[in-house]
Amino acid sequence: MGGKWQEVGTWRIEIIPQSKKDSYDFINVFYIGDAGEPFDPDNISLKEDASAYNITVKDDLVPASVVFLKGEEPRGNIEIKDKDGNLLIKDDFPEVKKR
């Protein structure tokens, strides 16, 4: 795992709902960086509204935004730009089939 055993899991936060529901949405965000690369957890944000979850990763080289739409079928979109704001990837998932 790389770090001292005392460090394992200290970066994880688990939120437990106060009321029981039939289903829950669970989101993991991973940031991959070089060994020793400083990273501020405040550079990852989650915004939720009635229709979606929006995760934004502020990164100097490749900022990214992923939107998960709420509903019966999981779907959403991803957008990744380079440091100059040029769009590198913009895609829906799963792929929306046009009729």
ZAMARGU-4260 file (C-alpha; in steps of 0.2 Angstrom, whole numbers, plus 5000, padded with zeros to 4 digits):
<rodrens>
0) 5000/5000/5000 | 5015/5011/5001 | 5013/5021/5017 | 5015/5017/5035 | 5001/5006/5042
5) 4995/5020/5053 | 4992/5030/5038 | 4981/5017/5029 | 4963/5023/5028 | 4966/5040/5037
10) 4961/5049/5021 | 4943/5041/5020 | 4927/5049/5026 | 4912/5038/5028 | 4895/5046/5030
15) 4880/5036/5036 | 4863/5042/5033 | 4851/5045/5047 | 4836/5038/5039 | 4834/5021/5030
20) 4830/5021/5012 | 4828/5007/4999 | 4843/5013/4989 | 4858/5024/4991 | 4870/5033/4979
25) 4888/5030/4983 | 4902/5040/4975 | 4921/5037/4976 | 4933/5050/4969 | 4951/5045/4965
30) 4965/5057/4961 | 4981/5049/4954 | 4997/5059/4956 | 5015/5056/4957 | 5024/5050/4973
35) 5027/5065/4984 | 5015/5077/4974 | 5006/5089/4985 | 4987/5088/4984 | 4974/5098/4993
40) 4958/5089/4996 | 4949/5105/4994 | 4953/5104/4976 | 4939/5091/4974 | 4921/5097/4976
45) 4904/5089/4976 | 4888/5098/4972 | 4871/5090/4973 | 4855/5096/4967 | 4838/5088/4964
50) 4843/5080/4948 | 4862/5077/4949 | 4879/5075/4958 | 4893/5086/4950 | 4911/5081/4955
55) 4924/5094/4950 | 4943/5091/4952 | 4953/5107/4951 | 4970/5102/4944 | 4983/5114/4936
60) 4986/5103/4921 | 4969/5093/4918 | 4954/5100/4927 | 4939/5088/4926 | 4920/5088/4929
65) 4910/5072/4931 | 4891/5073/4932 | 4880/5059/4938 | 4862/5061/4934 | 4849/5055/4947
70) 4836/5042/4942 | 4832/5024/4939 | 4846/5021/4926 | 4863/5027/4930 | 4869/5040/4917
75) 4879/5056/4916 | 4894/5065/4907 | 4912/5069/4909 | 4922/5084/4904 | 4941/5086/4904
80) 4950/5101/4899 | 4969/5105/4897 | 4977/5118/4907 | 4973/5131/4894 | 4954/5127/4895
85) 4954/5117/4878 | 4941/5103/4879 | 4950/5086/4878 | 4936/5074/4882 | 4917/5077/4883
90) 4906/5061/4883 | 4890/5054/4890 | 4889/5038/4899 | 4882/5026/4896 | 4882/5031/4877
95) 4865/5039/4873 | 4858/5030/4858 | 4848/5041/4846 | 4833/5035/4839
</rodrens>
